[in-house]
Amino acid sequence: MKTTEEKIREQLANNPVILYMKGVPEKPECGFSAKTVGILKQTSIPYTYVNVLAAPFIREKLPSISHWPTYPQLFVNGELVGGCDIVEAMWNDGSLLPLLKSAEAKDGAAGGEHLSVAEVTQLVQQEIADAEVIVDGAGCDLSLTVISTRFAGLPLVKKQQAVLAALKAPLASGKLHAVSVLAYTPEEWQSKQASSTGGLLQIQG
C-alpha cells in the first residue's frame, strides 16, 4: 500500500501538467479554482487534475510537500508554479503558455512509442463526449475508470466495450499493451465515492 506522499510524488512524476483543485473543471467549487481552470482552458494544453475535495488525504498532505498552504496548486514538470494569482500573472505577462508547451513537449519525448495519459483520455472522450477519465499506471499498461451518462442502463460488458472501442487502434498497434476498464454512471460513481477516501487523478484535455 502506497503512502499518500508516495501517491502524490508519483502523480507529480507521471504528469507534466497537474492541477490540484477544489471540484472538477466542469464544476469548480471555489472561485480561485474556477479562474485557474478558465486560464488553462485558454491555453488548450491538456492537463491532469485532482479534486482535493474528493481526496482528503491528498488535500491534507500536499501543502507539506509543496510548501503552499492553499488551493488550487499548479505543477509543471514536477515543480510548483503556484496558485491562482501566480497563474493569472504568468498568463497576463505571457510566460505561462511557453512553460506549459515545454512540459507538453517533454511528455511527448518521454512517451516514446506509448500513448500519454492525455492522449488516452482524448481518445476516450472522442468516443464518449461527456466522459470523465481517471487514469492509473503509465506507459503501455493502464487502468481506466470512466464515468459517463452514456452508460445508464447498460450491462457491465457493454460499458467496457464502449471504452475499449475508443482504444482499438493503439491496442492493435501495441502502443497500449494492457488496459483494464471500470465504467460507471455519474450516480454509480458518486455512490462508490461516498464509501471511499481514495484520491482522484483525472485528465482534462
KOLTIDO-383055 format. One record per residue (C-alpha): residue number from 1; x, y, z. Coordinates in steps of 0.5 Angstrom, whole numbers. Each point is the difference from the previous one (the first is absolute). Layout:
<rs>
<r vexvex="NUM" x="X" y="Y" z="Z"/>
...
</rs>
This chain:
<rs>
<r vexvex="1" x="0" y="0" z="0"/>
<r vexvex="2" x="3" y="7" z="-2"/>
<r vexvex="3" x="0" y="5" z="5"/>
<r vexvex="4" x="-4" y="7" z="-2"/>
<r vexvex="5" x="7" y="3" z="-1"/>
<r vexvex="6" x="2" y="-5" z="-5"/>
<r vexvex="7" x="-6" y="0" z="-4"/>
<r vexvex="8" x="1" y="8" z="0"/>
<r vexvex="9" x="7" y="-1" z="-3"/>
<r vexvex="10" x="-2" y="-5" z="-5"/>
<r vexvex="11" x="-5" y="5" z="-2"/>
<r vexvex="12" x="5" y="5" z="-1"/>
<r vexvex="13" x="5" y="-4" z="-3"/>
<r vexvex="14" x="-5" y="-3" z="-5"/>
<r vexvex="15" x="-4" y="6" z="-2"/>
<r vexvex="16" x="4" y="6" z="-4"/>
<r vexvex="17" x="-6" y="5" z="2"/>
<r vexvex="18" x="-4" y="-2" z="6"/>
<r vexvex="19" x="-5" y="5" z="4"/>
<r vexvex="20" x="-3" y="-2" z="7"/>
<r vexvex="21" x="-6" y="4" z="0"/>
<r vexvex="22" x="-7" y="0" z="4"/>
<r vexvex="23" x="-5" y="-3" z="-4"/>
<r vexvex="24" x="1" y="-2" z="-7"/>
<r vexvex="25" x="1" y="4" z="-7"/>
<r vexvex="26" x="-7" y="0" z="-2"/>
<r vexvex="27" x="-3" y="2" z="7"/>
<r vexvex="28" x="6" y="3" z="4"/>
<r vexvex="29" x="-2" y="1" z="8"/>
<r vexvex="30" x="4" y="6" z="1"/>
<r vexvex="31" x="1" y="7" z="-4"/>
<r vexvex="32" x="7" y="-1" z="0"/>
<r vexvex="33" x="0" y="-7" z="-3"/>
<r vexvex="34" x="-5" y="3" z="-5"/>
<r vexvex="35" x="4" y="5" z="-2"/>
<r vexvex="36" x="6" y="-4" z="-1"/>
<r vexvex="37" x="-4" y="-5" z="-4"/>
<r vexvex="38" x="-2" y="5" z="-4"/>
<r vexvex="39" x="7" y="2" z="-2"/>
<r vexvex="40" x="3" y="-7" z="-1"/>
<r vexvex="41" x="-6" y="-1" z="-5"/>
<r vexvex="42" x="2" y="6" z="-4"/>
<r vexvex="43" x="7" y="-3" z="-1"/>
<r vexvex="44" x="-3" y="-6" z="-3"/>
<r vexvex="45" x="5" y="-4" z="3"/>
<r vexvex="46" x="-2" y="-7" z="3"/>
<r vexvex="47" x="1" y="-1" z="8"/>
<r vexvex="48" x="-2" y="-4" z="5"/>
<r vexvex="49" x="-4" y="2" z="6"/>
<r vexvex="50" x="-1" y="-3" z="7"/>
<r vexvex="51" x="-6" y="2" z="4"/>
<r vexvex="52" x="2" y="1" z="7"/>
<r vexvex="53" x="-7" y="0" z="3"/>
<r vexvex="54" x="0" y="-7" z="-2"/>
<r vexvex="55" x="7" y="-2" z="2"/>
<r vexvex="56" x="0" y="3" z="8"/>
<r vexvex="57" x="7" y="-4" z="1"/>
<r vexvex="58" x="3" y="4" z="-6"/>
<r vexvex="59" x="-3" y="6" z="2"/>
<r vexvex="60" x="3" y="0" z="7"/>
<r vexvex="61" x="7" y="-3" z="-2"/>
<r vexvex="62" x="1" y="4" z="-7"/>
<r vexvex="63" x="2" y="7" z="4"/>
<r vexvex="64" x="5" y="-3" z="4"/>
<r vexvex="65" x="4" y="-2" z="-7"/>
<r vexvex="66" x="-2" y="6" z="-4"/>
<r vexvex="67" x="1" y="5" z="6"/>
<r vexvex="68" x="-6" y="3" z="-3"/>
<r vexvex="69" x="-6" y="0" z="5"/>
<r vexvex="70" x="-6" y="2" z="-5"/>
<r vexvex="71" x="-3" y="-3" z="-6"/>
<r vexvex="72" x="0" y="0" z="-6"/>
<r vexvex="73" x="7" y="-2" z="-1"/>
<r vexvex="74" x="3" y="-1" z="-7"/>
<r vexvex="75" x="6" y="-4" z="-1"/>
<r vexvex="76" x="4" y="0" z="-6"/>
<r vexvex="77" x="6" y="-6" z="-1"/>
<r vexvex="78" x="-1" y="-2" z="7"/>
<r vexvex="79" x="1" y="8" z="2"/>
<r vexvex="80" x="-5" y="4" z="4"/>
<r vexvex="81" x="-2" y="6" z="-5"/>
<r vexvex="82" x="-4" y="3" z="6"/>
<r vexvex="83" x="-8" y="2" z="1"/>
<r vexvex="84" x="-5" y="4" z="-4"/>
<r vexvex="85" x="4" y="6" z="1"/>
<r vexvex="86" x="6" y="-2" z="-3"/>
<r vexvex="87" x="-3" y="-4" z="-6"/>
<r vexvex="88" x="-4" y="6" z="-1"/>
<r vexvex="89" x="6" y="5" z="0"/>
<r vexvex="90" x="4" y="-5" z="-4"/>
<r vexvex="91" x="-6" y="0" z="-5"/>
<r vexvex="92" x="0" y="7" z="-1"/>
<r vexvex="93" x="7" y="1" z="-1"/>
<r vexvex="94" x="1" y="-6" z="-5"/>
<r vexvex="95" x="4" y="-4" z="4"/>
<r vexvex="96" x="-5" y="-6" z="1"/>
<r vexvex="97" x="-1" y="-3" z="-7"/>
<r vexvex="98" x="7" y="-1" z="-1"/>
<r vexvex="99" x="1" y="-3" z="6"/>
<r vexvex="100" x="-6" y="-5" z="-1"/>
<r vexvex="101" x="2" y="-1" z="-7"/>
<r vexvex="102" x="7" y="-2" z="2"/>
<r vexvex="103" x="-3" y="-5" z="5"/>
<r vexvex="104" x="-4" y="-3" z="-6"/>
<r vexvex="105" x="6" y="-1" z="-4"/>
<r vexvex="106" x="4" y="-4" z="5"/>
<r vexvex="107" x="-6" y="-4" z="2"/>
<r vexvex="108" x="0" y="-2" z="-8"/>
<r vexvex="109" x="7" y="-1" z="0"/>
<r vexvex="110" x="0" y="-4" z="6"/>
<r vexvex="111" x="-6" y="-4" z="-2"/>
<r vexvex="112" x="4" y="-3" z="-6"/>
<r vexvex="113" x="-5" y="-6" z="-3"/>
<r vexvex="114" x="-5" y="1" z="5"/>
<r vexvex="115" x="-6" y="4" z="1"/>
<r vexvex="116" x="0" y="5" z="5"/>
<r vexvex="117" x="-6" y="0" z="5"/>
<r vexvex="118" x="-2" y="7" z="-3"/>
<r vexvex="119" x="-1" y="-4" z="-7"/>
<r vexvex="120" x="-3" y="-6" z="3"/>
<r vexvex="121" x="-5" y="5" z="3"/>
<r vexvex="122" x="-1" y="4" z="-6"/>
<r vexvex="123" x="-2" y="-7" z="-4"/>
<r vexvex="124" x="-5" y="-2" z="5"/>
<r vexvex="125" x="-3" y="7" z="0"/>
<r vexvex="126" x="-1" y="0" z="-7"/>
<r vexvex="127" x="-4" y="-6" z="0"/>
<r vexvex="128" x="-4" y="2" z="6"/>
<r vexvex="129" x="0" y="7" z="1"/>
<r vexvex="130" x="-2" y="1" z="7"/>
<r vexvex="131" x="5" y="-5" z="3"/>
<r vexvex="132" x="4" y="2" z="6"/>
<r vexvex="133" x="6" y="-5" z="0"/>
<r vexvex="134" x="4" y="-2" z="6"/>
<r vexvex="135" x="7" y="-3" z="-2"/>
<r vexvex="136" x="4" y="-4" z="4"/>
<r vexvex="137" x="7" y="-3" z="-3"/>
<r vexvex="138" x="5" y="2" z="-5"/>
<r vexvex="139" x="3" y="-2" z="-7"/>
<r vexvex="140" x="-4" y="-5" z="-3"/>
<r vexvex="141" x="-4" y="-3" z="6"/>
<r vexvex="142" x="-5" y="4" z="2"/>
<r vexvex="143" x="-6" y="-1" z="5"/>
<r vexvex="144" x="-6" y="5" z="-2"/>
<r vexvex="145" x="-6" y="2" z="4"/>
<r vexvex="146" x="-5" y="3" z="-5"/>
<r vexvex="147" x="-6" y="4" z="2"/>
<r vexvex="148" x="-6" y="2" z="-5"/>
<r vexvex="149" x="-7" y="1" z="0"/>
<r vexvex="150" x="0" y="-5" z="-6"/>
<r vexvex="151" x="1" y="-6" z="4"/>
<r vexvex="152" x="-7" y="1" z="3"/>
<r vexvex="153" x="-4" y="-7" z="-1"/>
<r vexvex="154" x="6" y="-4" z="-3"/>
<r vexvex="155" x="3" y="-6" z="3"/>
<r vexvex="156" x="7" y="0" z="2"/>
<r vexvex="157" x="3" y="-3" z="-6"/>
<r vexvex="158" x="-4" y="5" z="-5"/>
<r vexvex="159" x="3" y="5" z="4"/>
<r vexvex="160" x="7" y="-3" z="0"/>
<r vexvex="161" x="-1" y="-1" z="-8"/>
<r vexvex="162" x="-1" y="8" z="-1"/>
<r vexvex="163" x="6" y="2" z="4"/>
<r vexvex="164" x="4" y="-5" z="-4"/>
<r vexvex="165" x="-3" y="1" z="-7"/>
<r vexvex="166" x="4" y="7" z="1"/>
<r vexvex="167" x="6" y="-3" z="1"/>
<r vexvex="168" x="0" y="-5" z="-5"/>
<r vexvex="169" x="6" y="3" z="-4"/>
<r vexvex="170" x="5" y="1" z="5"/>
<r vexvex="171" x="-2" y="-7" z="3"/>
<r vexvex="172" x="1" y="-3" z="-7"/>
<r vexvex="173" x="7" y="4" z="-2"/>
<r vexvex="174" x="3" y="-2" z="7"/>
<r vexvex="175" x="0" y="7" z="3"/>
<r vexvex="176" x="-4" y="-3" z="5"/>
<r vexvex="177" x="1" y="-7" z="2"/>
<r vexvex="178" x="-5" y="-1" z="6"/>
<r vexvex="179" x="-6" y="4" z="2"/>
<r vexvex="180" x="-5" y="-1" z="6"/>
<r vexvex="181" x="-6" y="4" z="0"/>
<r vexvex="182" x="-5" y="1" z="5"/>
<r vexvex="183" x="-6" y="4" z="-2"/>
<r vexvex="184" x="-6" y="4" z="4"/>
<r vexvex="185" x="-5" y="5" z="-1"/>
<r vexvex="186" x="0" y="6" z="4"/>
<r vexvex="187" x="-5" y="-3" z="5"/>
<r vexvex="188" x="4" y="-6" z="1"/>
<r vexvex="189" x="7" y="4" z="1"/>
<r vexvex="190" x="-3" y="4" z="5"/>
<r vexvex="191" x="-3" y="-6" z="4"/>
<r vexvex="192" x="7" y="-3" z="-1"/>
<r vexvex="193" x="4" y="6" z="3"/>
<r vexvex="194" x="-5" y="1" z="5"/>
<r vexvex="195" x="3" y="-6" z="3"/>
<r vexvex="196" x="8" y="1" z="-2"/>
<r vexvex="197" x="5" y="5" z="2"/>
<r vexvex="198" x="5" y="-1" z="-6"/>
<r vexvex="199" x="3" y="5" z="-4"/>
<r vexvex="200" x="-3" y="2" z="-7"/>
<r vexvex="201" x="5" y="1" z="-5"/>
<r vexvex="202" x="-3" y="3" z="-7"/>
<r vexvex="203" x="2" y="3" z="-6"/>
<r vexvex="204" x="-3" y="6" z="-3"/>
<r vexvex="205" x="1" y="1" z="-8"/>
</rs>
